[in-house]
Amino acid sequence: MNQPQVPSVSPSVPALIADQLKKSFRERDQENRRWRQVDAVSDISLTVSRREILGILGPNGSGKSTLIRLMATLLTPDQGHVAIFGHDVQQHRLAVRRLINRVSVEASFFKKLTAEENLAYATGLYGVPNRAAQVKAREILRRLGLPTRKLKVPMEQLSRGQQQKIAIARALLTSPTLMLLDEPTTGLDPKSRREVQQFILEVRATHDATIIICTHDMNEAERLCDRVAIMSRGRFEALGTVAELKSRYGSTLEEVFFALIGEPLGEAGEQEF
């Protein structure tokens, strides 16, 4: 299989531009049993610079996952547009998909197949030679603290944390220019979480990658992110460096979050968008 050509990326073009994005869904109100419209993403505009790590913090139902899916070409916006390195995500979907990869908390696999077989299938879709992919996969998993013998184990026999590391390796094997990480360390023990965080920093440094990460972990956001967006009810309540947010709203990132949102992470809204 010939390897798909990666679209050209101009150094002067921002990694991502989102302009007045809106996305709504219909959901059934359990009290009166009527359908209602819910604004999952409402009028979000954003520019992400090349090699930046942007964190998005917000409670469940705030719209984080919907926003990531809009960026990843998985959803069509009701209004507005997104451009990845100058490529519109709706008009140039294939070009965008060759520049990005996404890791989500609900990463999907063929559970009866081994980790190695899952990785071979994924890289085959991108035209990455299998032998080279397997060598790279072993190196990535070694850096993430996962024994390479686990590659021979069916996915259904791996722990959630081990599966998440395989998902991260799968995303990195295609050498994405933009990584969209939707709670990538959820389900990991503290040591594994630290290993993944360190690897994310290395990927940015060594692969010239731009990273957008949704997280519930305040420490993770503070350690990794150049800027942080606080999101609630489909909108950005604030966007800036951690130092800027602290100077305006509180002495810790947690105080910033409570000042802006007024509730703990994970407890706003019944549905995760």
Residue pairs with C-beta under 8 A, 6 or more apart in sequence:
1 124
1 127
2 127
3 126
3 127
3 128
3 129
4 98
4 126
4 127
5 98
6 98
6 99
6 177
7 85
7 87
7 92
7 95
7 98
7 99
9 85
9 86
9 99
9 177
10 85
10 86
11 50
13 50
13 85
13 86
14 47
14 48
14 49
14 50
14 85
15 48
15 49
15 50
15 51
15 52
15 84
15 85
15 177
15 178
15 210
16 46
16 47
16 48
16 71
16 82
16 83
16 84
16 85
16 178
16 210
16 212
17 46
17 47
17 48
17 82
17 83
18 44
18 45
18 46
18 47
18 70
18 71
18 80
18 81
18 82
19 45
19 80
19 81
19 82
20 43
20 44
20 45
20 79
20 80
21 41
21 43
21 44
21 45
21 67
21 70
21 77
21 79
21 80
21 81
21 82
22 39
22 41
22 42
22 43
22 44
22 77
22 78
22 79
22 80
23 39
23 40
23 41
23 63
23 66
23 70
23 75
23 77
23 78
24 37
24 38
24 39
24 40
24 78
25 37
25 38
25 40
25 273
26 35
26 36
26 37
26 38
27 35
27 36
27 38
27 271
28 34
28 35
28 36
29 35
29 36
38 271
38 273
39 233
39 234
40 63
40 66
40 234
40 273
41 63
41 66
41 67
41 70
41 77
41 234
41 273
42 63
42 233
42 234
42 235
43 80
43 235
44 67
44 80
44 234
44 235
44 236
45 80
46 229
46 236
46 239
48 54
48 210
48 212
49 210
50 208
50 210
51 204
51 208
51 209
51 210
52 210
52 211
52 226
52 227
53 200
53 201
53 204
53 210
53 211
53 212
53 213
53 224
53 225
53 226
54 211
54 212
54 213
54 225
54 226
54 227
54 228
54 229
55 213
55 214
55 215
55 220
55 221
55 224
55 225
55 227
55 228
55 229
56 64
56 67
56 68
56 212
56 213
56 214
56 215
56 228
56 229
56 231
57 214
57 215
57 216
57 218
57 221
57 228
57 229
57 230
57 231
57 253
57 257
57 265
58 64
58 214
58 230
58 231
58 232
58 261
58 265
58 268
59 232
59 261
59 263
59 264
59 265
59 266
59 267
59 268
59 269
60 265
60 266
60 267
60 268
60 269
60 271
60 272
61 233
61 268
61 269
61 270
61 271
61 272
61 273
62 231
62 232
62 233
62 234
62 268
62 269
62 273
63 231
63 233
63 234
63 235
63 273
64 182
64 214
64 231
64 273
65 104
65 182
65 214
65 272
65 273
66 75
66 234
66 273
67 231
68 102
68 104
68 180
68 182
68 212
68 214
69 75
70 76
70 77
70 82
70 89
71 82
71 84
71 89
71 100
71 180
71 212
72 89
72 100
72 102
72 180
73 89
73 90
73 93
73 96
73 97
74 102
76 90
77 90
81 88
81 89
81 90
82 88
82 89
83 89
84 96
84 99
84 100
84 178
85 99
85 177
85 178
87 95
87 96
87 99
88 96
89 96
98 126
99 176
99 177
99 178
100 176
100 177
100 178
100 179
100 180
101 170
101 171
101 172
101 174
101 176
101 179
101 180
102 171
102 179
102 180
102 181
102 182
103 164
103 167
103 168
103 171
103 179
103 180
103 181
103 182
103 184
104 167
104 182
104 183
105 164
105 182
105 183
105 184
105 186
105 187
107 163
107 164
107 166
107 167
107 170
109 118
109 155
109 163
109 166
109 167
110 117
110 118
110 121
110 155
111 154
111 155
111 156
112 154
112 155
112 156
113 121
113 154
113 155
114 151
114 152
114 153
114 154
114 155
115 150
115 151
115 152
115 153
115 155
115 158
115 166
116 134
116 137
116 151
116 152
118 155
118 166
118 170
119 133
119 134
119 137
119 151
119 166
119 169
119 170
119 173
120 130
120 133
120 134
122 170
122 173
122 174
123 130
123 133
123 170
123 173
123 174
124 130
126 173
126 174
128 173
128 174
133 173
134 151
136 172
136 173
137 151
137 169
137 173
138 148
138 151
140 168
140 169
140 172
140 173
140 199
141 147
141 148
141 150
141 151
141 165
141 166
141 169
142 148
143 195
143 199
143 202
144 165
144 168
144 169
144 192
144 195
144 196
144 199
145 165
145 191
145 192
145 195
146 162
146 165
146 166
150 158
150 162
150 166
155 163
155 166
158 166
160 187
161 187
161 188
161 189
161 192
164 184
164 185
164 186
164 187
164 188
164 196
165 188
165 192
165 196
167 184
168 184
168 196
168 199
171 179
172 179
172 203
172 207
175 207
176 209
177 208
177 209
177 210
178 209
178 210
178 211
178 212
179 203
179 209
179 210
179 211
179 212
180 212
181 200
181 211
181 212
181 213
181 214
182 214
183 214
183 215
183 216
184 196
184 200
184 213
184 215
185 192
185 193
185 196
185 197
185 215
185 217
185 220
186 216
188 196
193 217
193 220
197 220
197 223
197 224
200 211
200 213
200 224
201 224
203 209
203 211
204 210
204 211
211 224
213 220
213 221
213 224
213 225
215 221
216 265
216 266
218 252
218 253
218 254
218 257
221 228
221 242
221 253
222 242
222 253
225 242
226 241
227 239
227 240
227 241
228 239
228 240
228 241
228 242
228 245
228 253
229 236
229 238
229 239
230 236
230 237
230 238
230 239
230 245
230 256
230 257
230 260
230 261
231 237
232 260
232 261
232 268
233 268
233 269
234 273
237 260
237 261
238 245
238 248
238 249
238 256
238 260
240 248
242 253
245 253
245 256
246 252
246 253
246 255
246 256
248 256
249 255
249 256
249 259
249 260
250 256
250 258
250 259
257 265
258 264
261 268
